Amino acid sequence: MFGIKAYGLYFPFNRLERNKISHFHGGKPQKGERSIANFDEDSLSLAVNACCNLFSSYKNAKPEALYFATTTPPYAEKMGAVTIQSALDLPETIETMDYGHSLRAGSGALKAGLHHRMKQCDILIAASDMRGGNPNSEMELNCGDGAASILIGEGEDVIAELIGSASINSEHLSVWRNEGESYARQWEDRFVQNVALQSAKEALNTALRAAELDLKRIDSALISAPFSKFQIPFVKSLGFTEGQVTEMDDSWHGHLGTANPLAMLAKSLEKRNPGEIILLLNISEGCDAFLFRCSEKIKDFHPHKSSTCFKRYKNTSTTYGEVLKWRDKIEVDNGRRPEAKQPSAPALWRNRKGILSFQGSECKRCHSPFFPAQRVCPSCGSVDEIEPYSFKRKRASIFTYTMDFLASSPSSPSAFAVIDFEGGGRMLAQVADWEEGDLQIGREVEFSFRKLYTASGIHNYFWKAVPTRKEEEA
């Protein structure tokens, strides 16, 4: 059986109510909210965290290829998939590839992975985006930040089998962004809708014929269009019933760009039963269509963090002004602080296991773990008797903490905590995504991949502690 083995989602903790955007510009009240990446998050960090949630759900994940899709990469010229591979501490020999430049990049990476069946290996697909629109535009209101990851492969642990697929290309202008531009543009709605609908019908019919299925057999139809408002007209024009399209709600996060189709698929898999069939259509400059049949194994897969968990735990106090500041759309006075120093490329390379992979050391003699890695064991004094020790996904809690109101930060005050790890180990870490009452001695935390700062065009990543918000309480 070949298809999906696992999935993972990641939505930022912050949400911006659409009404705040329209109120700022003097427009009409708007319903819903959009997910907003924090000042220390970007498309790459979002993707890493989505993959971490997948790995926490599926302990046997050993991908031999990693594909990363985004239209908003942190670097215009530098492979993001390699950084993700290092952050996940995957072998340096795995195949890596970046996909971009289109809203079909996410489904394109999925398609490429599914077409590599002959390799007989697991492939990890990560898609994320932080798209926006011109201030006071419809795109600014309806886009959202987020990421999704899918692990595909062959074996008895497949939770959703691929039973049909089809793709068609259609050259036309719908959404585009030129080099150096901050925001995407879009063409007039009716033209895009009519042209895109033709591609969707052809891809849908081809996929149904390949799977020898009738439209009525679809239990969950997922349609990711260039704009969220197109999805409902497409549903009616393609002939779906109301009961087949109940899982396309994005009112609490917005359109996720390249991650949108994969996030839709992950959210649908959370609710599926064995034997049910999912159709995924990703429409943009053509259409990619996929048909999956859920296996018995879907009953045994439980996401580490479901969409319900992300939907419930959020910070809605974020203001439009804060978002403009985080995105460097307005200049603010940060006080008389020295500029951040350019990171050293040799130092980043030497310490990549500790910085990106969150790897410390464990003493072979007394089995005491330490972060950062040590040559001399502080507990027993042994020298060079160490082995690598990963602190990722270790249970941890706050030993003590402090608040810094003086340090320059896009979101003051900054919180720092001494973190104790279960099984040993202690470190000083910055705390992100905290609310009043979260910072308490003994409070359980987990670690999230973040961007510490950018200097001279170089992004410096590391791991920050975030308060644990448990799935069972969602």
Order of alpha helices (4+ residues) and beta strands (2+ residues): beta-beta-alpha-beta-alpha-beta-alpha-beta-alpha-beta-alpha-beta-beta-beta-beta-alpha-beta-alpha-alpha-beta-beta-alpha-alpha-alpha-alpha-beta-beta-beta-beta-beta-beta-beta-beta
